[in-house]
Amino acid sequence: MNAYKNITIGNRLKLSRVGADLTQEELADRVGVTRQTIGLIEAGKFNPSLKVCLLLAWETNTSLDELFWVVEDEYD
């Protein structure tokens, strides 16, 4: 069972970012987006492109599934 099951995508990204000891600014620089974009993703107000999703997973040493897989009742 996924340990992130009842946590939103934005929260999963934030947890992974903090776990990788990165600030929003540092992660944004590594991925090639603005700090505001990272903040919007973490707030659940922006859906990143697949390319950005892959880079976020890579930079946080997390799988794409762990970060972005939507569980059945997440958006009910």
N, C-alpha and C positions, 0 to 999 in steps of 0.2 A: 504494500500500500504506500502511496506517495506521502511523504512526511509533510508536504505542502498542501494537502488536499483542500483544506478549508481556508486557505490564505489566497487573497486576490493576486493577480499577475503583478500589479504594482508593488505589493508588499513582498512578493517573492523576489522581485528585482532588487528592492531595497535591502532585504536580508542578505542576498547574495553579494551585493555591492559592499555592504558593511563587513561581511565575512571575508571578502577579498581585501579589506582594509583600504578601500577607495572612497574618496569623496565624490559627490555628483560631478564636480568639475574635472577631476582626474579621469573618471570613467568616460565622460563626454569627450575629453581630449583624445583618449585612446580609440574611441569609436568613430570620432569625426562628426559629432553633433554638438549642439550647445548644451550648457548646463540646464537651461530651461527645458529642453527636450527631455532630458533624463527626469527632471522634476515632474513634467507632465505625464510621462510614462508611469512613474511611481504613483502619481495621483489617479491613474486610471482615466486620464483625459486625452490620451494620444495613443494611437495604434501604430507602432513602428513598422517599417518595411521589413521584409524577410532578411535583407542584408544587414540591417541594424540589429535585428533579433539575433542573428548568428554571431555578430561581433560582440554583442552584450554577453551572450553565453560564453563565448571564447574568453573574453576579458575577465569574467567573474568565475572562470573555471567551473562552469555549470553546464549541464546538458540543456539543449533547446527544450526538451520535454519538461524538465524540472522548472524552467522559467515560464514557459508560455502555454503549456497544455491546459486547456480549460476543462475543468471537471464539470460533471453533469449539472449540478445545481448552483454553480458559481454565479450565474447571471440571471437567476429566477427573480 
